[in-house]
């Protein structure tokens, strides 16, 4: 039975927790979930591809997108903008497909105001020590920037109670299995399906 609307799944958590890695693995497991590519003003990291990992924008272009309401959400994080282009998300959900957003915590809380019916998942590191180790292993940030990210991470973890679910990213495959279980359960929620079955009775 085709649903009228797909799910909006929002995955967020501290920088370095492994959101991109988990989302990439989830896409390989579940080809039915559509992935929304975010826009950012930060420079590409090694191996990142335009239009697959991010849409890389200059600051002026990003601010034009903000002004023209082309973003579902956006946030400024450690001197860079991050945001979600609106059109793809709205059209895909309207067509009955599930969409996952991999975004920063500030952005996730903005989306919750617009899409309170979304499924909000907070990805947790096993420990702050492990989180710092993951950020350091990138080899792309100075000590001062890593310190800034850790300070922000502590503040973000305190916002965990704004989410529907918490998944610890202790091991990528385990985290993916938990997220798949959440999505399956949410697609079976009575509130999302009851109108379809009422239509059967009315026939």
Secondary structure, 3 states (H helix, E strand, C coil): CCCCCCCEEEEECCCCCCHHHHHHHHHHHCCCCEEECEEECCCCCCCCCECCCEEECCHHHHHHHHHCCCEEEEEEECCEEEEEEHHHHHHHHHCCCCEEEEECHHHHHHHHHHCCCCEEEEEECCCHHHHHHHHHHHCCCCHHHHHHHHHHHHHHHCCHHHCCEEEECCCHHHHHHHHHHHHHHHHCCHHHHHHHHHHHHHC
